Amino acid sequence: MIINKLLNIRENPFWRTWNAFVRIKLAINRFLPSLFKDLQTDFVKLMEIIGIYDDKNNFTVTHSDNKCKTKYILPKIESNTDNKPVIFISACESQKITGGWKYNGGIKEFNYLVKLLRTKGYEAYIVTYDGKYEPWLIEHQSHISLAEFSHKLRTLSNVRCVTSWAAAKAFIKECPHLYFWDMEVATSDKRQFRLLANLYRQKIRNSAGITRTIQAWHINNFQHPCILLPNLLDHHFWLPIESKRKPYHVGYMDEGSHTQEYIQCIKNITQENHLNIEFQLLKGDEQSILQTMQSCEVFLTMNIGKDALWGESGPLTPLEAMATGCIPIAFDILGPREIIQSGFNGFIVPRYRPDLMAEALVNIYKKPDELKRLSTNALNMMSSYHTFEARWSAVKEFLHLE
């Protein structure tokens, strides 16, 4: 068994670094625990053979009347019945990169998580370097500075520290342990893998992925349990108002240099099919986006992804569209493909194919009752699965709250 460990050491996922000295260090750090684990396994088997051990997780040996017996010890679970943990959430890297960014989906998710925790009776904060943030959301939750966070840590014994950004060095340095909620595997896989690997060895108690793909990536690379915690969405704001809806009103966002070319292509095809559609650019703060989205019947997700392989884009905007009764049409990239069942609550089309996006749009308006059917399915899905209450069980599991 030990020889096999030596022969297969290069297969270890933590090997992925260009620095030779770091590779040697990581290899040694990973090999030694495995060696001791193998020795422990052999010892346990011996104990089982002679009959004094039959539980592989928790045991102790006691003696009574000169007879050896086993006594079971349950794993120690931190109780929060009388002493609820205080939760701190941050992406603060430094004094310059404070973690209070504007128009950032991850920061919006942090605010939603704090709001959900507070509605459930937990004390929770977002930590930025100076306690400040860029105003752009409908609601900004409680923020504290890094200095205030450090002070609270000295007075609290039961805390949870949460981040989704392995490069949040200023915050992570202060954390006694960490709960990692990954929202972008393209960054974790390419830019922050070494940082994340070190955190798994040193501080991470539990991890969660915002999609099934991210969840599987963590399990595969770090051989560590990872739960699914999809996007949070504040359904108190993101809801349909039918009086605002405008017929043949289609929304989109500027997602890069390709956007106008793609929109023009879609316009041409819809005009060829005798559809008089108004294409509306959504921009501005959250309140402006919400009001415009509520006026649309269809939303075109023009994001083609941040990565050539993953094609990754957060699914938050298509979720927001569905929450307002607006039908999403998106490219087949990580994020939207996990929330849109094509033909049921929206449409998924191959990347770089605005012509197929136009075809789906024409189908929605040409087929009788298709608009109503898709919108109803989207709203039903949102009300049953994407509410704060529906997410609460996953949040509790992730943060070890109960």
N, C-alpha and C positions, 0 to 999 in steps of 0.2 A: 504493500500500500504506500509506504514512504517513498519507495523507488518510483512509483507511478506519479507521485506528486512532483518529484524532481524532474521527471521526463516531460511532464505536461505544464510546467510552470509558465511557459511562454504563452499558453492559451489563456492565462488569466487576463480578464478585461482591464485590470489596472496597469497593464504593461504599456498602455498607449500613451507614451510621451517620448519626445525626441531626445531628452537629456539622459545621457548614459548613466550618470551618477544617480539620478532620480529613479531610473529603471531598476538599478541594482537595489536601491533602498526599498522601493515598493515590492520588489520580488522577495526580499528578505522578510519584510513586514508581513507579507501575505503568506509566506511559506511557514514561518514559525508557528502561528496559531493553528495552521492545518496539521503540523507535526504533532503538537500537543493534543489536538482534537483526536487524531488517530490513536495516540497512546491512551487517551481517556476512553475511547471506544473499545479498545482491546481490554482495558481494565474493567469496564462495565460488563463486557461479555463474560469475563472471568467471574465477576461477582454474581451474575445470573446463574452460571453453571453451579456454583457452590451454594446457591439459594438464599443469598442475603440481600438481593437487590432485584426488583422487578418494575421499577419505574425509571424511565430514561431521562426525566427532566429534573425532578426534585426528590431527593431522598436523604435520609440520615440513618445511621445504625445506632440502635439503643440496645442495652443489655438488661434483661430481667430474669432473675432466677437462673443465671448462667446460660440463658438461651438467647441467641441472637435473633432480634426481630427488626422489621423495617418500620420506620415511622415516616409518614408522608407530610411534606410541607408544601402548602399551596404557594404559588408565586405571589410575591408581595405586590399588591395593586395600590397605587396611590389614591387615597380616598379624597373626594372633593365634596362630600356631603355637607360638612360643616366649614370647610375651608376651600371654597371654589378657587380654581386657578385664575390668575390674571394673565391675559393673552396680549402679547406684543407682536406686531406685524410690521415688517420693514423691508425696503430694498436699498437702504442707505449705504453708499460706498465710502463717502468722504465728505469733507466740508464743501467741496466743489460739486460733487454728485450726491445731492442731499436725499434723494428718494421721494421728492414731492413733485414729480413730473406732470406735465399737462398733456391731455389727449393720449393717455396711455391705458390700454386695456387692463394691464396687470394692476395698476394703481386703482382703477375702478373696482376690480375684484377685491382688493384689500378693503376698500370702503364698505363694500357689500358684506364681507365677512365680519367686520367689526359691528356693523348694524345688526346682523343676524345674531351674533353672540350677545350683544347688549339686550336684544329683545328676549333672549332666553335667560337673562339675569346674570350674565358674566361681565366682569370689568375687562374692557378691551381697548387697545389704542393702536394707532399707526405711528410709527417712529420715523421722524425725519431729522436731519442733522440739527436744525434750529427750531424744530416744531412748526415750521411754516409749510405751506403748500400753494400750488398754483390753483386758483379758483376756476373750475370749469364744470364740475358736476352739479346736479340738482341739489344733492346733499353731500357735504363733507363731514365725515365722522371725526371723533376726538383724535387730535394729534398731540404728541409730546416730543420734546427734543431728546437728542441722544443723551445729554447730561441728565435730564429728568429720568430717562429710562435706566441709566446706570444707578441713580439714587434709589429708585424703586426696587431694583434687583437686590440692593443691600438690606432692604427691609422686608422682602417677601420670600417665603420659602416654597411657594407653590406657583410656578409660572409656566407658560408655554411661549416659546419664541418661534415665530413663523416667518419664512421667506420663500420666495420663488426665484431668487436671484443669487446664485452661488458666489457672485463677485461683490456681494454686499458686505464688504470687509469690516467697515466701521461698526455695523450692527452685529454681525456674527461674532466679532472679537469679544463683545460683552456677554454673549449668550452662553449660559452654562450647558445648554443642549439646544437642539434645533428640530423643527418640523418643516420638511421641505415640500412645498406644493408646486410642482413643475407645470408651467404653462407653455413652454416652448422648447421642444426637444431638439430643434435645429441648433439652438444656442447651447444647450446642455451637451450635445453630442460633439460639437466642433470647437466652440470657444471656451467652454467652462468645464470640460470633462475632468481635468486634473483637479480643479478646485472641488468639484462635486465628489470625486473619489476620496479626497482627503476628508471632506466633511462626513462621508459615510463612516469612515474609520474613527473619527474623533467626536462628532457631535450629533449626528442625525439619529433621532429616536424613531421617527416614522416618516414615511413619504407618501405623497399622493400625486396622481397624474390627472390633468384636466381632460384627457382623452384616453381611450383604451390603448392606443398606440404608445403614448407616453408611459402609461402604466406598465405595459409589456416591456418597453425599453429599459426601464429601471430594474424590473425583476430580472431580466436577462443579463444586464451588465453588472449588477451589484449583488445578485443572489440575495436579495432582501425583499421582504413583503412590501407591496405598494398598493394602496387602495385607489379606487376611482372616485375622484371628487370633481365632477364637471363644473362648468361655469355657473356662478351665482348670478341671478337676475332679480332686480327689485320690481316685483309685479305690482307694487303699489303705484308705481309711476308708469311702467311699460305695460299699457293696456290699450285696447281698441276704443276709439271714440268715433262711431259711425257717422255722426253729423259732420265730422271733418273730412271724411273720405271723398276723394274726387275721382270720378270715372276716368279710366284710361290715363291714370297718373302713375308713372313708374319712376322710382327713385334709384339713385346710385351714388357712390362716393368716388372721389379722385384717389385712385390707388397707384398712380405712377404715370409715366410717359405714354403707356399703351392705352390709357383710359379713353381719351377722346377718339382715338382711332377705332377702338372697339365699339364705342357708343354710336359712332357714325355708321359703322357696318350694320349694327342692329337697327338703327333708324331706317336705313335704306331697305332692309328686308321687310320691316313692318309696313313701310309705305307701299312696297310692291304688293303687299297683301291687303292693301286698302284699309289699314288701321291708322287712325289719327291719334297717336300716342304722344303725350307730353312727358318728356324726360326731365326729371328734376334732380339737380345736384344737391346732395345733402352735405352741409358743412356747418361749422361753428361749435358751440358748447353743447353739453348733453341736452339741455332744454330745447335748443333750436333743432337738434337732430330728432328728438322725440316728436316735436310738433310736426315736422315735415314728414317723418315716417308715418304718422297717424293719418296723413292725407293721401298716402300712396296705397295702391292695390297690389303692386308687385315691387320687389326690391332686387336689383341686379348686383350681386356681389362680384365686383370687378377685380378683387384681389387674386393674383396668380401665384401667391406664395413667396416666402422669403428664401426658400431653399430648392435647389434643382432636384434633389431626391424627395424630400418630405413634401415640398410644395406647401409649406405650412403657413396657415393663417388662423388666428383665433376665431372660434365660431360665435363670438359674442354678438357681432352685428347681425348675422342671420337669425340668431335667437331673438334679438330685440325686434327684428322685423316680424317674426312669427307672433311675438307677444302682442303686437299691435294689430294682428289680423292681416298682415301684409305677407304675400307669398314670396319666399326667397328662391332665386335662381343663382346657383353658384358653380364655380369651377371645381373639378374633382381634386381637392387638396385636403391635407390633414386638417381637421377642424370641422368644416362644413359637412364633409362626407360622413361624420359620425352623428350628426343631428338631423340631417335631411334624408328622408326616405324618398328617393326620386319617384315622382308620380303620385305620392301620397300627401305630403305636406310641403312640397316644393319640387325643384328639379336640380339634379347634378349633371353637369356636362363636362367633357374632357377639357383640360387646360388648353389655352391659346385658341379656342374655337368659339369666337363670338357669334359665328353664323349658327351654331347649334343652340347657343343661348337665345338668339332671335327666333329660332324654330320653336323652342319651348314657349317663348312669350306669345308667339302667334297662336300656338295650340291652346294656351290658356284663354285667349279672347275669342277664338273661333269655335271652340267646342262648347256646346250648351251646358250651362251650370258648372263648368269646370272651375271658374274663379271661386264660386261659393263653396264647392266641395273641398278644394285645397285649403281655403282660408279656415273653414270649419275644422278640418283635420289638424291644422297648425295650432289653432286656439285650444282645441281639446288636449293636444299633446302638451302644450305649455301649462295649462291649468292642472294637469295630472302629474307632471314629472319635473317641471322646471320652476317650481315655487321655492321660497325659503323653507317652507315646512317639509317639502319633499327632499331637500338637501340636508336637513338637520341630522339625520341618522349618519350620513357619510362624514359630516363635520365632526360629530361626536367620536366616531371611530378613528378618524384621522388624528384628532387632538387628544385622544385618551381622556375624554371628559367624564364618561360614565361607564 
